[in-house]
Amino acid sequence: MTRPALVIFDNDGVLVDSERLANGILAGLLTEAGLPYTLDEAVRDYMGGSMVSMRRKAEAMLGSALPADLEDRYHQQLFEGFAHLQPVPGVREVLDGLDADGTPYCLASSGTHRRIHTALTTVGFWDRFDGRIFSSEDVEHGKPAPDLFLHAASSMGVKPDDCVVVEDSPLGVAAANAAGMRVFGFAAMTDRHKLTTATEIFTEMSALPGLIAGA
C-alpha cells in the first residue's frame, strides 16, 4: 500500500485526552434528567457521536424530552474541566513526524467548532490545525455517516481512498469505512473488540507512525 495523501485525526481521545471527562459529565447530566447512566455506559452509547445524535438517542430511551439547557450545562462543565486538559500521550511526536516528512493532516470531529478550538488552544495544537478543522456542525449527518470525512477530504483536495483516518470510537470507525477510507482504531480507552472493523488497531501512539508509513 502507498503512503496516504492525507491523515484525518479525530479530536477527543485521539489528540486531546478528554473522553473520560466528557463522558463523565454527560453521564451525570443524563442521570439528573431521569436516565441513569454510568461513565462506562456513556462511553459505550455516545462516545464519538455529536450532541444532536446523543439527544435523539437519549430522548428515545427516556420517552420524553431532555432539558432544553442540557447541552449548555454540558459545555459549561466541559470547558471548566478543559483548564486541565492534556494532549494524548505520544501524539505530539506523531504530529512532529508528519510535519517533518510533509504528510498533510487535518482534524474531523463530532465536537462543535467552539469545543475544538477550546481543546486545541488549551493543549497548544491550534496552530497545527488552524484552517484544517472540520466539525459535525459543517455537515447534515454526523458520524457514523460518512459525510464529515468526505467533507474533510474534499476540502483538502484529496480522494477518499487516498486518506487514512485515526479514530477511537466505533461510530468514527464506521464513518471512515462508509467513506471508503482506511482507518486506524486507537484502542487506548475503547475496547479493541469494538473496533474490529478498523483496518488496523493500535493501543500506543508510538505505533501510529509505522502504521501510516505502511498504509
ABEGO torsion letter per residue (X at the ends): XBBBABBBBBABGAABBAAAAAAAAAAAAAAAAGBBBBAAAAAAAABGBBAAAAAAAAAAAAGBBBBAAAAAAAAAAAAAAAAABBBBBGAAAAAAAAAAAGBBBBBBBABBAAAAAAAAAAAGAAAAABGABBBAAABABBOABAAAAAAAAAAAGBBAAABBBBBABAAAAAAAAAAGBBBBBBBAABBAAAAAABABBBABAAAAAAAAAAX
